[in-house]
Amino acid sequence: MDWDATVDVLGPKLFRYFCARVHQAHAADLVQETLLRLVQKVDAGQFDPGRGPIVAYAFGIAHFVYKESVKARRLEIVTTVDDAGVAAVASSAPLSDAVAEEHAMTASLRRAISALPDAEQNIITLLLDRDLTLPEIAIIVGMPVGTVKSHIHRAKENLKKSMTPSRRSL
């Protein structure tokens, strides 16, 4: 296996995946941990190309690396860090109204995603990386494609509800 090419392809995808779930400062460490485990598992003969592509296998490992890190409390979830980070950026350097609004919307979306049930949260996070197909996501999460589609639909509905400002009755 050409590990240089594999890392060149997987590295940015994994980084985007982790950045959607944790602060960027932790994402690089989690990518490195995922890639190390991938190499170990492939060298040990645990990867079976007949069960799916290496990308799906790597994201399956990434999912477990993320879960282990959260469980061990080695990292802060992105909404906590980003809210503080956005406030620090806003107070240290003036932002244009458009950039400040974009930061606020991004933080709001991340909070809404983190409030989703775990299965929906994971699938939506994987879906954000447009390079993954629904069958690949299904392999990663260990669900049929139809179930993945159902989770996507429910997650989108939940995100719409949580992101839409509530209307007050007159």
N, C-alpha and C positions, 0 to 999 in steps of 0.2 A: 504494500500500500504506500502511495506517495503522501507522506504525512505533511510535507510542506504545502502541497496543493489542498489537502483536506483542511488544514488549519486556516489557510487563506480563504476558503469557502465558508467554513463553519464559524470561525472566530467572530466576524462581524454579525452574523445571524444570532449567535449566542449572546453577544454583547447587547444587541437590541432587546433580546428577550429578557435578560437580567435587568437592563435599565428600565424596562417597563414595570418591574416589580420591586427593585431595590435602588438605593442611591447609587449613582454612577461610580462613586469611590469604591464600592463593594463589588460592582459588576465585573470588573477586570479580574479580581481574585476568584470569583465564582466561575468565570469562563476558564481560567487556568485550571481550577480543580476539575471541572467537567472534562476538559481535554486530556488531562492526566489520567483520569479514570477511563476515558474512552480508549486511550492507547493501551492501558493495562488490560482492559477487557478484550480488546481485539487480539493482543499478543497472547492472551490466555485461551483464545479460541471461543470466547463466549458470544461473539457477534456472528449471526447467521444471516447472510445477505438474502436468503430465501424468505425471510420473515419481514423484510422491509429494507429501505435504504439506510445508509449510514447516518444521514441527516436525522431521520426519525429516531434512530438508536441514540444519537448524541443528545437530542432533546429529551428523550426519556431519562437519560442520566442527568441532564440539567435540572429536570423537574425534581429528582431526588436530592440533588445537591442543594437546591433552593430550600426544599422542605427540611433537610437536615440543618441547614444554617439558621433558619427561622426557629426551629425547635431548640437549637443550642443557644439561641439569642445572640448569635455572633454578628448580627447585622440589624439595622433598623429598617423597617418597612418604608418604602419610598414616600408615602404620604406624610409621614412624620418628618422625615428629613427634608423633603421638598418644600413643605410649608415654611419651615425655618429658613431654608436656603433661599427661597423666593423673597422672603421678608428681608433677609440680609442683603441680597442683591439690590432690592428696591431701595433700601436705606443707604447703601454705600455709593450707589451711582444712580443718577436720575435715568429712568427708562421712559421711552416714548409711551404714549397712552396705548398704542397698538401692541407693543411688546409687553407691557404690564398686563394688559387684558389677556394676551396669549398665555402668559405665565399663570395667571389666575385660572383660566379655562383648563390648562393642562393639569394643574394641581387638583382642580375640581373633578376632572375626568379620572385621575388616578385614585382619588378618594372614592369615587363611585365604583370603580373597578374593584378596589380592595374590599368594598362592602358586599360584593356579589358572593354567592355560595362558591365554595372552593372549586368545584368542577367547572362552573361557568367562568370563574376568574382565570383559571388555567387555560381554558380553551380560547377565550378572548385574547389573552396575552399572546398565545401562539399564533392566533389569527392576525395579530397586528404585523407580524413579519410576513409580508405578502409573498415570500418565496416558498412558504409551506402550503401544500395542497390539503384539501379536506381529508383525503385518504392518509396522508402522512400524519396529520394531526390525530386522526383516529388511531393510528398505530401507536403514537406517542402516549396518548392517554388511555389506551387499551379499551376503546369503546367502538361499537359499530359506527359507520359514517352517518347513518340516520340519527343516531343518538347525539352525535356531535352537532349535527345540524339543528336538532331540537334545543340543545344547550345554547347554541349561538342565537337562535331566535329568542329564547327566554332572556338571555343576557342582554341582547339589544333592547328588548322591551323594558327590562329593569333599568338599564342605563338611561333610556329616554325618560322614564318616570323620575329618576333621581336627578337628572340634569335639567329637566324642565322646571322653570320657576312655578311655584304653586300659585294658583289664582285664588284671590280672596273673593268671597261672595259679597255682593253689594248690598 
